[in-house]
């Protein structure tokens, strides 16, 4: 919901700061399925954009990269050298398709929050943060049991060698809680909370700018409106940085969990 829609809903009589209603979207048109909303459209567009980007970059690779292929190779080297190899080790290259896709998919969904018309980061809805986190979690559990065995996985997780026996009484429940219950929760909430808060802050300053510059223009209000306008620009620039950072952190944690499952001794 835009600032104009918020003010219209209030009858234009008093300033109304945006709240959680800016994340509530019904069907795209009257009679459309209830699931066909703006957030689902953004996710679908993100998938198309990522697939189209990789197709354009690598479908007909050239020995000397140019254009989109150049950008794709830079992205590939970044994910490989900063995430896959340092965190997974010798098996890192095998996981590049998954990590590369995860990084760019999260990045594009996040950046939709600053794209005109779209203006909504899909992970600001908790469901769209939970799904990729759940995929990583299931993958981590599967690889851990495959590589270590069911008993070995829980033994390595809850009873790391070299510690005094009495310490396991405290450490083992903490490790079980952290790895089995809290890990997928924190993985999803970290992404969701940053996208939710950032979008809400930008919406607040944009609403301040619109209200005091167009709805209630006074000498004092004009200064507040200009401040809101400047802060909207500043926070949008900062949000782009946060959106890229959160895509990196999400993928970094995914690589870390995969590496821990494949190499528990490390």
C-alpha positions, 0 to 999 in steps of 0.5 A, a space after each residue: 500500500 502506498 503513502 497516498 493509499 494510506 492517507 486516503 484510507 484515513 480521509 486525509 484529515 490527520 497524519 497516519 504513520 504506516 504500519 503492518 497494513 503495508 504488508 497486507 495484499 489481497 488478490 491482484 484483481 477481483 476474482 483472482 485466486 487468493 494466493 495470487 498476490 503481489 508478494 507471490 508475483 514478486 517471487 515469480 518474477 525473481 525466479 524468472 529474472 534469475 533464470 534469465 540472467 544465468 541463461 543470458 550469461 552462460 548459455 553460450 559462453 565465450 572464451 573472453 567474457 563480455 557483457 552479461 557473461 562478465 557480470 555472471 562470472 564475477 558473481 560466480 567467483 565471488 560466491 565461490 571464493 568468499 563462500 563455497 571454498 572457505 566454508 565447505 572446503 574441497 567439496 565447495 565447487 560441487 555446491 556452487 549451483 545451489 549456493 549461486 542460485 540461493 544468493 542471487 534469488 535472495 538478492 533479487 527478492 530483496 532488491 524488489 523492495 526498491 524497484 519502482 512499482 514493485 516496492 516490496 521485498 518478498 522476504 518481508 513476509 515471513 513465509 518467503 523467508 521460511 521456505 529457503 531456510 527450511 530447504 537449507 535446514 532439511 539439506 543440512 540434516 540429510 547430509 549430516 545423517 548421510 555422512 555421519 550416520 544418525 547416531 554419529 550425527 547426534 554424537 558429534 553435535 552433542 558430545 564434541 570430543 576433548 571436553 570434561 564429562 561434567 560439561 556435557 550436562 550443560 553443553 549437550 542440551 544447548 547444542 541440541 536446542 541450537 542445531 535442531 530447533 533454533 538454527 532454522 528459526 534464526 536463519 529465517 527470522 534474520 532475513 525476514 526482520 531486516 527486510 520487514 524493518 527496512 521497508 517499514 522505515 522507508 515507508 514512514 519517511 516517504 509518508 512524512 514527505 508526502 503528507 507535509 509537502 502535499 497534504 498539509 503544506 505549511 512553513 514548518 511542515 515543508 521543512 519536515 516534508 523535506 527532511 522526510 524526502 531526504 531521509 527516504 533517499 538516504 534510507 533507500 540507499 542504506 536499504 540496498 546495502 542491507 538487502 545485498 548484505 542479507 543475501 550474502 549472510 543467508 548464503 554464508 550460513 547455508 554454506 556454513 551448515 553444509 560444510 558442518 554437515 560434510 566435515 563435522 571434525 572442522 
